[in-house]
Amino acid sequence: MSSAGPSQAIIQAGLATGTPINDPTIPGYQPSQIIGTRPGFRYGLSTETMDPDQLRDLRLQGSEELEIDGGENFIELSESSVVSEDGTVRENERRIDISEGVTGETAFQEMMEAFANDQEKWEQIAEGLFMNDFIPWDESVEDIYDYDTVVDGMLSAVQEAGKFSSLGGIGVGMMPTTDALLAAVSTEDLQAKIDEVTATKKPATYSRETIVEYANTAFKKRLQRAPTSSEIKSVIGFVHNLQNTENLKFDLGAEIGAKAEALDPQRAEGISYYNTAQTVKNALGLK
């Protein structure tokens, strides 16, 4: 996973405006706006159907009780239907709908909590966004899980869901509640989506590994240091752009060397000056 944390651009923007980075501030969008529904059900017994003495005993035992819209109360709550050994459901049991509306802010905060505490959930959310076309895939499948990419994808999803809900479409399972995102992906579907994207891309003349190897060599030669991760990304994007230019032939080593110097011109100038001075000293027999 290539996630490294919030980008400095996001942090600085938040500090400048007083906006926390977990607040999906989008023009025209209210954070409290309901954008989806989180379905949920419990099973329980209506207090209205129970013997007063039995009800009193259950309350004294501390049994959980729930009041739903309309004022009806339920007790003896469970996550699933209570079935006896003979296969019968307990008498007077009711299925209680406890579905709740979810805001974009909630979905965004749950995504941030996953980033901090649950890598598997983070990756599932990223895959759900990718499967629903809120995350593009550029060079590598690992890009799907990049922090900035996922944040941008969630913001796009929140905005899209907000527009949809304003037209009355809240109840049809619109993204991006985290529940829906986590349920959106199977291993087979994800691979099929990756294959579909791969098929639409022009085959690369040079693989990512080859470009990285050339970049490491060029930076060591031209700048006397290794490239940073951001510089590697810049070089990969640069080479891919060259490869996508029709009828353009180029020397990969020379192009990456030039790109390395362009990314750090002051150091490149210093190295060039040092090399020139050493050449002169060697010619004069000096150390």
GUKOLKE-759409 format. One record per residue: residue number from 1; x, y, z of N, C-alpha, C, O in turn. Coordinates in pm, whole numbers, always signed. Layout:
! residues N
NUM,X,Y,Z,X,Y,Z,X,Y,Z,X,Y,Z
...
END
This chain:
! residues 287
1,+85,-117,+0,+0,+0,+0,+88,+122,+0,+185,+127,+77
2,+60,+222,-83,+150,+336,-96,+107,+454,-13,+168,+560,-25
3,+3,+441,+70,-43,+552,+150,+65,+597,+246,+128,+515,+313
4,+87,+727,+254,+191,+778,+341,+137,+882,+439,+210,+926,+527
5,+14,+922,+425,-44,+1021,+515,-93,+1142,+440,-73,+1154,+319
6,-157,+1233,+513,-211,+1353,+449,-102,+1432,+379,+9,+1446,+431
7,-133,+1483,+261,-35,+1563,+190,-20,+1698,+258,-112,+1747,+323
8,+96,+1759,+241,+120,+1891,+299,+24,+1995,+242,-15,+2089,+310
9,-13,+1976,+116,-106,+2072,+54,-240,+2071,+126,-298,+2177,+151
10,-289,+1950,+159,-416,+1940,+229,-403,+1999,+370,-491,+2073,+414
11,-294,+1966,+440,-275,+2017,+576,-268,+2170,+576,-333,+2235,+658
12,-188,+2226,+485,-172,+2371,+482,-302,+2441,+445,-335,+2547,+499
13,-376,+2382,+352,-506,+2441,+314,-600,+2440,+434,-673,+2537,+457
14,-597,+2333,+510,-682,+2325,+629,-643,+2428,+733,-730,+2493,+792
15,-511,+2445,+756,-465,+2544,+853,-501,+2686,+811,-537,+2770,+894
16,-492,+2712,+682,-519,+2846,+631,-666,+2885,+645,-698,+3002,+666
17,-753,+2787,+634,-898,+2816,+638,-963,+2777,+769,-1082,+2805,+789
18,-887,+2712,+858,-946,+2667,+983,-1035,+2547,+966,-1120,+2519,+1051
19,-1018,+2475,+856,-1103,+2359,+826,-1029,+2231,+857,-922,+2207,+801
20,-1084,+2144,+945,-1018,+2015,+970,-1011,+1933,+843,-1100,+1942,+758
21,-905,+1852,+827,-891,+1776,+703,-994,+1664,+692,-1011,+1607,+584
22,-1064,+1631,+804,-1167,+1527,+793,-1304,+1586,+764,-1404,+1515,+771
23,-1309,+1714,+730,-1435,+1779,+696,-1442,+1792,+544,-1370,+1875,+488
24,-1525,+1714,+477,-1529,+1720,+329,-1597,+1847,+281,-1714,+1844,+243
25,-1523,+1958,+282,-1580,+2085,+242,-1585,+2093,+89,-1481,+2097,+23
26,-1705,+2096,+37,-1725,+2098,-108,-1819,+2213,-139,-1921,+2226,-73
27,-1788,+2297,-239,-1877,+2407,-273,-2020,+2359,-297,-2044,+2266,-374
28,-2116,+2425,-228,-2256,+2390,-249,-2301,+2267,-175,-2414,+2222,-193
29,-2214,+2209,-91,-2250,+2086,-21,-2249,+2111,+129,-2153,+2168,+181
30,-2355,+2070,+200,-2363,+2083,+343,-2319,+1952,+409,-2374,+1846,+377
31,-2221,+1956,+501,-2172,+1832,+563,-2281,+1751,+631,-2270,+1628,+641
32,-2388,+1817,+679,-2494,+1745,+750,-2598,+1686,+656,-2693,+1621,+702
33,-2583,+1706,+527,-2681,+1655,+430,-2677,+1503,+425,-2570,+1443,+413
34,-2794,+1440,+435,-2803,+1295,+425,-2782,+1253,+279,-2852,+1301,+190
35,-2686,+1164,+257,-2656,+1123,+120,-2681,+975,+96,-2668,+927,-17
36,-2715,+903,+200,-2737,+760,+182,-2802,+699,+306,-2820,+768,+407
37,-2835,+575,+298,-2899,+505,+409,-2814,+386,+451,-2771,+306,+368
38,-2792,+375,+581,-2723,+259,+637,-2829,+164,+690,-2886,+189,+796
39,-2856,+54,+618,-2961,-37,+663,-2921,-111,+790,-2804,-141,+812
40,-3021,-139,+872,-2994,-213,+996,-3123,-268,+1053,-3229,-205,+1042
41,-3115,-384,+1114,-3234,-447,+1171,-3198,-511,+1305,-3088,-561,+1322
42,-3292,-508,+1399,-3282,-580,+1524,-3409,-662,+1540,-3509,-640,+1471
43,-3404,-757,+1631,-3520,-841,+1659,-3551,-830,+1808,-3462,-838,+1892
44,-3680,-811,+1840,-3716,-795,+1979,-3863,-820,+2004,-3939,-854,+1913
45,-3903,-802,+2130,-4041,-823,+2172,-4103,-689,+2208,-4044,-611,+2283
46,-4221,-664,+2156,-4290,-540,+2187,-4333,-542,+2333,-4391,-640,+2379
47,-4304,-435,+2406,-4343,-430,+2547,-4494,-435,+2564,-4543,-473,+2670
48,-4567,-396,+2462,-4713,-394,+2469,-4772,-535,+2473,-4885,-553,+2517
49,-4695,-635,+2428,-4747,-772,+2422,-4702,-855,+2542,-4735,-973,+2552
50,-4628,-795,+2633,-4566,-872,+2740,-4644,-862,+2870,-4710,-762,+2897
51,-4635,-967,+2951,-4691,-969,+3084,-4617,-866,+3171,-4494,-863,+3169
52,-4687,-783,+3247,-4622,-678,+3327,-4514,-730,+3420,-4409,-667,+3435
53,-4538,-846,+3483,-4437,-900,+3574,-4311,-943,+3498,-4199,-919,+3544
54,-4331,-1006,+3380,-4217,-1047,+3298,-4139,-925,+3251,-4016,-925,+3250
55,-4211,-822,+3211,-4147,-700,+3163,-4066,-635,+3275,-3954,-588,+3252
56,-4123,-632,+3398,-4053,-574,+3511,-3924,-650,+3540,-3820,-590,+3565
57,-3933,-783,+3535,-3814,-864,+3563,-3704,-839,+3460,-3586,-828,+3496
58,-3742,-828,+3334,-3642,-803,+3228,-3574,-668,+3248,-3453,-654,+3228
59,-3655,-570,+3288,-3596,-437,+3310,-3503,-438,+3430,-3398,-374,+3428
60,-3542,-510,+3536,-3455,-520,+3653,-3324,-590,+3619,-3221,-561,+3679
61,-3328,-682,+3523,-3208,-753,+3479,-3119,-668,+3388,-3009,-708,+3352
62,-3170,-551,+3352,-3092,-461,+3268,-3100,-491,+3119,-3010,-453,+3044
63,-3207,-557,+3076,-3222,-588,+2934,-3230,-460,+2851,-3294,-363,+2890
64,-3162,-463,+2737,-3162,-347,+2647,-3302,-321,+2596,-3376,-414,+2563
65,-3337,-193,+2589,-3471,-155,+2542,-3457,-49,+2434,-3365,+33,+2437
66,-3547,-53,+2339,-3539,+37,+2224,-3674,+97,+2195,-3776,+27,+2190
67,-3675,+230,+2176,-3798,+300,+2135,-3781,+346,+1991,-3682,+411,+1957
68,-3876,+311,+1907,-3868,+350,+1766,-3966,+462,+1738,-4048,+497,+1823
69,-3957,+518,+1618,-4048,+624,+1579,-4192,+579,+1597,-4230,+468,+1559
70,-4271,+666,+1656,-4409,+630,+1684,-4430,+595,+1830,-4543,+580,+1876
71,-4317,+582,+1904,-4326,+560,+2048,-4337,+417,+2092,-4352,+392,+2212
72,-4329,+319,+2002,-4340,+180,+2041,-4207,+133,+2099,-4100,+162,+2045
73,-4216,+58,+2210,-4095,+9,+2277,-4075,-141,+2257,-4171,-218,+2250
74,-3946,-180,+2247,-3911,-320,+2232,-3804,-357,+2334,-3723,-274,+2373
75,-3806,-483,+2376,-3709,-533,+2472,-3664,-672,+2430,-3721,-731,+2338
76,-3563,-727,+2498,-3506,-855,+2460,-3453,-850,+2316,-3487,-933,+2232
77,-3370,-750,+2291,-3321,-726,+2155,-3209,-822,+2118,-3131,-864,+2204
78,-3201,-857,+1990,-3096,-945,+1939,-3061,-904,+1797,-3140,-840,+1728
79,-2940,-943,+1754,-2894,-909,+1619,-2965,-993,+1513,-2981,-948,+1399
80,-3008,-1113,+1550,-3078,-1200,+1456,-3198,-1263,+1526,-3212,-1257,+1648
81,-3282,-1323,+1447,-3403,-1385,+1501,-3366,-1497,+1598,-3274,-1575,+1572
82,-3438,-1505,+1708,-3413,-1608,+1808,-3497,-1731,+1774,-3620,-1727,+1776
83,-3428,-1840,+1743,-3495,-1963,+1701,-3466,-2072,+1804,-3352,-2092,+1845
84,-3571,-2142,+1844,-3556,-2249,+1943,-3501,-2374,+1877,-3484,-2379,+1755
85,-3472,-2476,+1958,-3414,-2600,+1907,-3506,-2671,+1808,-3460,-2741,+1718
86,-3636,-2652,+1825,-3730,-2718,+1733,-3754,-2637,+1606,-3837,-2674,+1523
87,-3681,-2524,+1591,-3690,-2445,+1468,-3798,-2338,+1468,-3822,-2276,+1365
88,-3862,-2316,+1581,-3967,-2213,+1586,-3911,-2082,+1640,-3821,-2081,+1724
89,-3965,-1972,+1588,-3925,-1838,+1633,-3999,-1805,+1761,-4115,-1844,+1778
90,-3935,-1732,+1852,-4000,-1699,+1979,-4129,-1621,+1955,-4143,-1547,+1858
91,-4220,-1640,+2042,-4354,-1583,+2027,-4349,-1430,+2034,-4280,-1372,+2117
92,-4426,-1368,+1944,-4441,-1221,+1939,-4312,-1147,+1900,-4302,-1026,+1921
93,-4216,-1218,+1844,-4094,-1150,+1798,-4124,-1061,+1679,-4204,-1096,+1591
94,-4059,-944,+1677,-4077,-850,+1565,-3940,-811,+1508,-3841,-798,+1579
95,-3939,-792,+1379,-3819,-741,+1310,-3829,-589,+1311,-3926,-533,+1261
96,-3727,-524,+1367,-3733,-379,+1387,-3634,-312,+1292,-3515,-344,+1293
97,-3682,-219,+1212,-3597,-147,+1118,-3528,-33,+1191,-3594,+60,+1238
98,-3396,-40,+1201,-3319,+67,+1266,-3224,+134,+1166,-3119,+185,+1203
99,-3264,+132,+1039,-3183,+197,+936,-3168,+345,+969,-3257,+407,+1027
100,-3055,+401,+932,-3029,+541,+963,-2967,+612,+843,-2900,+551,+760
101,-2991,+742,+837,-2930,+822,+732,-2783,+845,+759,-2742,+857,+874
102,-2704,+852,+654,-2560,+874,+666,-2524,+1001,+590,-2567,+1020,+476
103,-2445,+1086,+653,-2399,+1209,+588,-2265,+1185,+519,-2196,+1087,+548
104,-2231,+1274,+430,-2100,+1266,+366,-1989,+1283,+466,-1883,+1222,+453
105,-2011,+1366,+568,-1911,+1388,+671,-1883,+1258,+747,-1768,+1226,+777
106,-1990,+1183,+777,-1973,+1055,+847,-1892,+958,+763,-1798,+895,+812
107,-1929,+946,+635,-1857,+855,+547,-1710,+894,+537,-1622,+808,+538
108,-1684,+1025,+528,-1547,+1073,+516,-1467,+1044,+642,-1352,+1001,+635
109,-1529,+1068,+759,-1460,+1044,+886,-1430,+896,+906,-1325,+860,+959
110,-1523,+810,+865,-1500,+666,+877,-1384,+622,+787,-1307,+533,+822
111,-1374,+686,+671,-1260,+658,+583,-1129,+700,+650,-1030,+627,+643
112,-1128,+818,+716,-1008,+865,+784,-970,+773,+900,-852,+747,+923
113,-1070,+724,+973,-1042,+632,+1083,-982,+501,+1029,-894,+442,+1091
114,-1032,+457,+915,-976,+335,+854,-831,+358,+814,-747,+269,+832
115,-800,+476,+761,-662,+506,+723,-570,+498,+845,-457,+449,+835
116,-619,+547,+959,-536,+552,+1080,-526,+417,+1150,-423,+387,+1211
117,-632,+336,+1141,-639,+219,+1229,-663,+85,+1163,-643,-19,+1226
118,-707,+83,+1037,-749,-44,+979,-712,-48,+831,-789,-6,+745
119,-592,-99,+802,-543,-100,+664,-633,-181,+572,-656,-142,+458
120,-685,-295,+621,-771,-378,+537,-898,-304,+498,-942,-310,+383
121,-958,-235,+594,-1080,-159,+564,-1048,-44,+469,-1125,-16,+377
122,-933,+22,+490,-890,+130,+401,-881,+80,+257,-930,+145,+164
123,-819,-37,+238,-804,-91,+104,-939,-129,+44,-960,-113,-76
124,-1030,-179,+127,-1163,-215,+76,-1240,-90,+33,-1309,-91,-69
125,-1228,+17,+111,-1293,+144,+74,-1235,+194,-58,-1309,+237,-147
126,-1102,+190,-70,-1037,+234,-194,-1087,+153,-313,-1115,+208,-419
127,-1097,+22,-295,-1143,-64,-404,-1289,-36,-439,-1327,-40,-556
128,-1371,-8,-337,-1510,+27,-364,-1522,+155,-445,-1603,+163,-537
129,-1440,+255,-412,-1438,+379,-489,-1391,+354,-632,-1446,+409,-727
130,-1288,+270,-646,-1236,+236,-779,-1342,+165,-863,-1361,+196,-981
131,-1411,+69,-803,-1512,-8,-875,-1628,+79,-922,-1693,+47,-1021
132,-1652,+189,-851,-1761,+279,-887,-1711,+404,-960,-1781,+505,-968
133,-1590,+394,-1014,-1533,+496,-1103,-1508,+631,-1035,-1510,+735,-1101
134,-1485,+629,-903,-1447,+752,-834,-1295,+763,-819,-1245,+867,-776
135,-1222,+656,-853,-1077,+656,-846,-1022,+613,-981,-1056,+505,-1030
136,-937,+696,-1043,-872,+654,-1168,-752,+566,-1139,-698,+569,-1028
137,-712,+492,-1235,-593,+408,-1222,-497,+449,-1333,-529,+438,-1451
138,-379,+497,-1293,-286,+550,-1392,-179,+449,-1429,-181,+393,-1539
139,-84,+426,-1339,+32,+345,-1374,+35,+208,-1308,+84,+112,-1368
140,-17,+197,-1187,-6,+73,-1112,-130,+54,-1026,-191,+151,-983
141,-166,-72,-1002,-281,-100,-917,-259,-43,-777,-356,-12,-708
142,-132,-30,-734,-104,+26,-603,-150,+171,-591,-175,+219,-481
143,-161,+240,-705,-205,+379,-703,-346,+392,-646,-383,+498,-595
144,-426,+285,-655,-564,+288,-606,-566,+319,-456,-660,+383,-408
145,-464,+275,-382,-465,+286,-237,-391,+410,-185,-381,+429,-64
146,-341,+494,-274,-268,+614,-235,-359,+707,-156,-476,+725,-191
147,-306,+767,-49,-388,+852,+40,-461,+963,-35,-583,+974,-27
148,-386,+1044,-108,-448,+1157,-178,-551,+1109,-280,-655,+1173,-298
149,-523,+998,-346,-614,+945,-447,-747,+903,-383,-854,+931,-436
150,-739,+836,-268,-860,+790,-200,-940,+909,-146,-1063,+911,-157
151,-870,+1007,-89,-939,+1127,-39,-1013,+1197,-152,-1130,+1233,-137
152,-945,+1218,-265,-1010,+1282,-379,-1128,+1200,-428,-1232,+1255,-464
153,-1113,+1067,-428,-1222,+980,-471,-1342,+990,-379,-1455,+995,-426
154,-1318,+994,-248,-1429,+1005,-153,-1499,+1140,-167,-1622,+1147,-160
155,-1422,+1246,-185,-1484,+1377,-205,-1573,+1379,-329,-1682,+1435,-327
156,-1524,+1317,-437,-1605,+1308,-559,-1732,+1228,-534,-1840,+1264,-582
157,-1718,+1118,-460,-1833,+1032,-431,-1935,+1105,-344,-2056,+1096,-367
158,-1886,+1179,-243,-1974,+1255,-155,-2052,+1360,-236,-2173,+1377,-219
159,-1981,+1428,-323,-2045,+1530,-405,-2150,+1469,-496,-2260,+1523,-509
160,-2116,+1357,-559,-2210,+1290,-649,-2333,+1241,-573,-2446,+1257,-619
161,-2310,+1181,-457,-2421,+1130,-376,-2508,+1244,-325,-2630,+1230,-315
162,-2444,+1358,-293,-2520,+1474,-248,-2615,+1524,-356,-2730,+1558,-327
163,-2567,+1529,-479,-2653,+1571,-591,-2769,+1473,-608,-2883,+1512,-631
164,-2736,+1344,-597,-2836,+1240,-618,-2943,+1246,-510,-3062,+1233,-539
165,-2901,+1265,-383,-2997,+1266,-273,-3089,+1387,-280,-3204,+1380,-238
166,-3037,+1498,-333,-3122,+1618,-343,-3236,+1598,-442,-3333,+1674,-442
167,-3223,+1497,-527,-3330,+1464,-622,-3421,+1353,-570,-3507,+1303,-643
168,-3402,+1316,-443,-3489,+1216,-382,-3439,+1075,-395,-3518,+981,-379
169,-3311,+1054,-422,-3260,+919,-446,-3185,+860,-328,-3101,+772,-349
170,-3213,+905,-205,-3136,+858,-89,-3154,+708,-68,-3057,+640,-35
171,-3273,+657,-85,-3303,+522,-41,-3267,+410,-137,-3311,+297,-117
172,-3189,+437,-241,-3162,+332,-339,-3017,+282,-334,-2968,+224,-430
173,-2950,+307,-221,-2816,+251,-204,-2707,+327,-275,-2608,+267,-317
174,-2722,+457,-290,-2619,+537,-356,-2494,+542,-271,-2502,+545,-148
175,-2377,+542,-334,-2252,+560,-263,-2254,+700,-199,-2337,+783,-236
176,-2161,+727,-102,-2053,+640,-60,-2058,+604,+89,-1957,+620,+157
177,-2171,+555,+142,-2163,+505,+278,-2054,+397,+280,-2041,+320,+185
178,-1978,+391,+387,-1868,+295,+390,-1920,+152,+382,-1852,+63,+331
179,-2041,+130,+434,-2100,-4,+422,-2114,-45,+276,-2079,-157,+237
180,-2167,+48,+196,-2187,+18,+54,-2055,-2,-18,-2044,-89,-105
181,-1956,+78,+18,-1825,+63,-44,-1763,-72,-12,-1706,-138,-99
182,-1775,-114,+114,-1716,-241,+155,-1788,-359,+91,-1728,-464,+68
183,-1917,-340,+61,-1994,-449,+1,-1983,-452,-151,-2035,-541,-217
184,-1914,-351,-206,-1916,-334,-351,-1817,-423,-425,-1826,-436,-547
185,-1723,-483,-353,-1612,-547,-421,-1596,-694,-383,-1593,-729,-265
186,-1587,-777,-483,-1541,-914,-463,-1406,-925,-535,-1376,-845,-623
187,-1327,-1024,-498,-1196,-1042,-560,-1209,-1058,-711,-1131,-1003,-788
188,-1309,-1136,-752,-1329,-1161,-895,-1369,-1033,-968,-1318,-1005,-1076
189,-1460,-956,-908,-1504,-831,-973,-1390,-731,-982,-1376,-661,-1083
190,-1308,-724,-877,-1196,-631,-878,-1098,-667,-989,-1053,-579,-1063
191,-1065,-795,-1002,-972,-837,-1106,-1030,-810,-1244,-958,-770,-1336
192,-1161,-833,-1259,-1226,-806,-1389,-1217,-658,-1424,-1195,-623,-1539
193,-1235,-572,-1323,-1226,-428,-1346,-1084,-389,-1385,-1064,-309,-1476
194,-986,-445,-1314,-845,-417,-1346,-813,-462,-1488,-746,-390,-1562
195,-861,-580,-1526,-838,-631,-1662,-902,-540,-1765,-846,-516,-1872
196,-1020,-489,-1731,-1091,-399,-1823,-1013,-271,-1845,-1000,-224,-1958
197,-961,-214,-1736,-882,-91,-1747,-754,-117,-1824,-714,-38,-1909
198,-688,-229,-1793,-563,-264,-1859,-581,-277,-2010,-495,-235,-2087
199,-693,-334,-2050,-718,-357,-2193,-733,-227,-2270,-708,-223,-2391
200,-772,-120,-2201,-793,+8,-2270,-666,+92,-2277,-662,+193,-2346
201,-561,+49,-2204,-438,+126,-2201,-342,+83,-2311,-332,-35,-2344
202,-271,+179,-2366,-170,+149,-2467,-53,+76,-2401,-2,+124,-2300
203,-10,-38,-2456,+101,-111,-2393,+226,-23,-2383,+261,+47,-2477
204,+291,-29,-2269,+410,+52,-2247,+531,-11,-2313,+548,-133,-2310
205,+615,+73,-2374,+739,+24,-2432,+836,-16,-2322,+908,-115,-2335
206,+836,+62,-2215,+923,+33,-2101,+836,+6,-1978,+739,+77,-1953
207,+872,-96,-1903,+798,-128,-1782,+834,-30,-1672,+933,+42,-1680
208,+751,-28,-1569,+776,+59,-1453,+912,+26,-1390,+988,+115,-1353
209,+941,-104,-1379,+1066,-147,-1318,+1187,-97,-1396,+1287,-54,-1339
210,+1177,-103,-1530,+1287,-57,-1615,+1308,+93,-1597,+1422,+140,-1588
211,+1199,+168,-1593,+1210,+314,-1578,+1273,+348,-1444,+1359,+437,-1436
212,+1231,+278,-1337,+1287,+304,-1205,+1437,+274,-1202,+1514,+349,-1143
213,+1477,+164,-1267,+1618,+128,-1271,+1700,+235,-1343,+1807,+275,-1296
214,+1649,+281,-1457,+1718,+387,-1531,+1723,+516,-1447,+1824,+587,-1449
215,+1614,+545,-1375,+1610,+667,-1293,+1715,+661,-1183,+1784,+760,-1159
216,+1727,+547,-1116,+1827,+533,-1010,+1969,+556,-1064,+2051,+622,-1000
217,+1995,+500,-1182,+2128,+516,-1244,+2153,+662,-1284,+2261,+716,-1260
218,+2050,+724,-1346,+2066,+862,-1393,+2084,+959,-1278,+2169,+1049,-1286
219,+2008,+944,-1171,+2021,+1036,-1057,+2156,+1021,-989,+2217,+1119,-946
220,+2203,+898,-979,+2334,+875,-917,+2444,+940,-1001,+2538,+998,-947
221,+2433,+929,-1132,+2535,+983,-1222,+2528,+1135,-1231,+2630,+1203,-1223
222,+2406,+1188,-1248,+2390,+1332,-1271,+2386,+1414,-1142,+2433,+1527,-1140
223,+2330,+1357,-1033,+2309,+1434,-910,+2381,+1376,-789,+2378,+1435,-681
224,+2445,+1260,-807,+2518,+1196,-697,+2427,+1166,-577,+2469,+1175,-462
225,+2303,+1130,-607,+2210,+1090,-502,+2099,+1006,-563,+2083,+1001,-685
226,+2022,+940,-476,+1909,+860,-523,+1786,+950,-542,+1774,+1052,-475
227,+1697,+913,-631,+1576,+992,-650,+1478,+972,-535,+1474,+866,-474
228,+1399,+1075,-508,+1293,+1063,-407,+1173,+992,-471,+1168,+974,-592
229,+1077,+953,-388,+959,+885,-441,+879,+976,-533,+825,+930,-634
230,+871,+1105,-500,+798,+1198,-587,+871,+1218,-719,+807,+1233,-823
231,+1002,+1217,-716,+1080,+1230,-840,+1064,+1105,-927,+1058,+1115,-1050
232,+1057,+987,-864,+1032,+864,-938,+899,+874,-1012,+888,+839,-1129
233,+796,+923,-940,+664,+938,-1003,+670,+1035,-1121,+609,+1011,-1225
234,+743,+1144,-1103,+757,+1242,-1212,+825,+1182,-1334,+784,+1206,-1448
235,+929,+1103,-1309,+1002,+1041,-1419,+913,+939,-1491,+912,+934,-1614
236,+839,+860,-1416,+750,+760,-1477,+645,+828,-1564,+620,+786,-1677
237,+583,+933,-1510,+484,+1006,-1589,+545,+1069,-1713,+483,+1070,-1819
238,+666,+1121,-1699,+737,+1183,-1811,+763,+1081,-1921,+739,+1109,-2039
239,+814,+962,-1884,+843,+859,-1984,+715,+808,-2050,+711,+786,-2171
240,+611,+789,-1970,+484,+744,-2029,+430,+843,-2131,+376,+804,-2234
241,+445,+972,-2102,+402,+1074,-2198,+482,+1065,-2327,+427,+1079,-2436
242,+613,+1040,-2313,+697,+1024,-2432,+652,+902,-2513,+646,+907,-2636
243,+622,+793,-2443,+583,+670,-2511,+450,+683,-2583,+425,+616,-2683
244,+365,+771,-2531,+233,+789,-2592,+235,+889,-2707,+132,+914,-2770
245,+353,+946,-2735,+365,+1038,-2848,+397,+958,-2974,+501,+891,-2981
246,+309,+965,-3070,+324,+882,-3191,+452,+918,-3267,+490,+1034,-3280
247,+516,+814,-3318,+633,+827,-3406,+752,+899,-3340,+837,+954,-3409
248,+757,+897,-3205,+868,+960,-3137,+965,+854,-3087,+928,+770,-3005
249,+1089,+859,-3136,+1193,+769,-3088,+1283,+848,-2994,+1316,+964,-3020
250,+1321,+784,-2884,+1404,+857,-2788,+1498,+761,-2716,+1474,+641,-2707
251,+1606,+820,-2664,+1704,+747,-2584,+1658,+755,-2438,+1658,+863,-2379
252,+1618,+642,-2380,+1559,+642,-2246,+1657,+698,-2143,+1618,+782,-2061
253,+1784,+654,-2146,+1882,+701,-2049,+1905,+850,-2057,+1912,+919,-1955
254,+1917,+901,-2180,+1943,+1044,-2199,+1824,+1128,-2155,+1841,+1232,-2092
255,+1703,+1082,-2187,+1583,+1157,-2150,+1566,+1162,-1998,+1533,+1267,-1943
256,+1588,+1049,-1932,+1573,+1047,-1786,+1683,+1129,-1720,+1660,+1195,-1619
257,+1805,+1125,-1777,+1914,+1207,-1723,+1880,+1354,-1730,+1903,+1429,-1635
258,+1825,+1396,-1844,+1786,+1536,-1860,+1674,+1573,-1764,+1671,+1683,-1709
259,+1583,+1481,-1745,+1471,+1505,-1653,+1522,+1518,-1510,+1474,+1602,-1435
260,+1619,+1435,-1472,+1677,+1442,-1338,+1737,+1579,-1312,+1716,+1638,-1206
261,+1813,+1631,-1409,+1874,+1762,-1394,+1769,+1872,-1388,+1787,+1971,-1317
262,+1660,+1855,-1463,+1554,+1955,-1463,+1480,+1958,-1329,+1428,+2062,-1288
263,+1475,+1843,-1261,+1406,+1836,-1133,+1488,+1898,-1020,+1431,+1942,-919
264,+1620,+1901,-1034,+1707,+1960,-932,+1819,+2037,-1000,+1935,+1994,-993
265,+1788,+2149,-1067,+1888,+2219,-1149,+2006,+2275,-1068,+2119,+2276,-1118
266,+1983,+2320,-946,+2094,+2376,-867,+2196,+2269,-832,+2317,+2292,-842
267,+2149,+2154,-791,+2243,+2046,-759,+2314,+1998,-886,+2434,+1970,-884
268,+2239,+1990,-997,+2300,+1947,-1122,+2411,+2042,-1164,+2515,+1999,-1214
269,+2389,+2174,-1144,+2490,+2272,-1179,+2613,+2257,-1090,+2727,+2267,-1137
270,+2589,+2232,-961,+2701,+2214,-867,+2784,+2091,-901,+2907,+2095,-897
271,+2716,+1981,-934,+2786,+1857,-970,+2867,+1878,-1098,+2980,+1831,-1109
272,+2806,+1950,-1196,+2875,+1975,-1322,+3001,+2059,-1299,+3106,+2033,-1357
273,+2988,+2161,-1212,+3103,+2247,-1181,+3213,+2166,-1113,+3331,+2181,-1145
274,+3173,+2079,-1019,+3270,+1996,-948,+3342,+1901,-1044,+3464,+1886,-1037
275,+3267,+1838,-1134,+3327,+1745,-1230,+3424,+1816,-1323,+3530,+1763,-1355
276,+3387,+1938,-1365,+3475,+2015,-1453,+3605,+2051,-1382,+3713,+2040,-1439
277,+3592,+2094,-1256,+3711,+2131,-1177,+3803,+2011,-1159,+3925,+2024,-1168
278,+3744,+1894,-1132,+3825,+1774,-1114,+3897,+1735,-1242,+4011,+1688,-1239
279,+3829,+1754,-1356,+3891,+1723,-1485,+4014,+1811,-1508,+4118,+1763,-1555
280,+4000,+1939,-1476,+4111,+2034,-1494,+4227,+1996,-1402,+4342,+1995,-1444
281,+4197,+1965,-1276,+4302,+1928,-1180,+4375,+1802,-1224,+4497,+1793,-1212
282,+4300,+1706,-1274,+4362,+1582,-1320,+4455,+1609,-1438,+4563,+1551,-1448
283,+4411,+1697,-1525,+4494,+1728,-1643,+4624,+1796,-1602,+4727,+1780,-1667
284,+4618,+1874,-1492,+4738,+1945,-1445,+4818,+1862,-1346,+4921,+1907,-1295
285,+4772,+1742,-1318,+4842,+1655,-1223,+4824,+1695,-1080,+4904,+1661,-994
286,+4714,+1771,-1053,+4685,+1816,-918,+4582,+1725,-853,+4505,+1658,-923
287,+4581,+1721,-719,+4479,+1644,-647,+4367,+1736,-602,+4271,+1691,-539
END
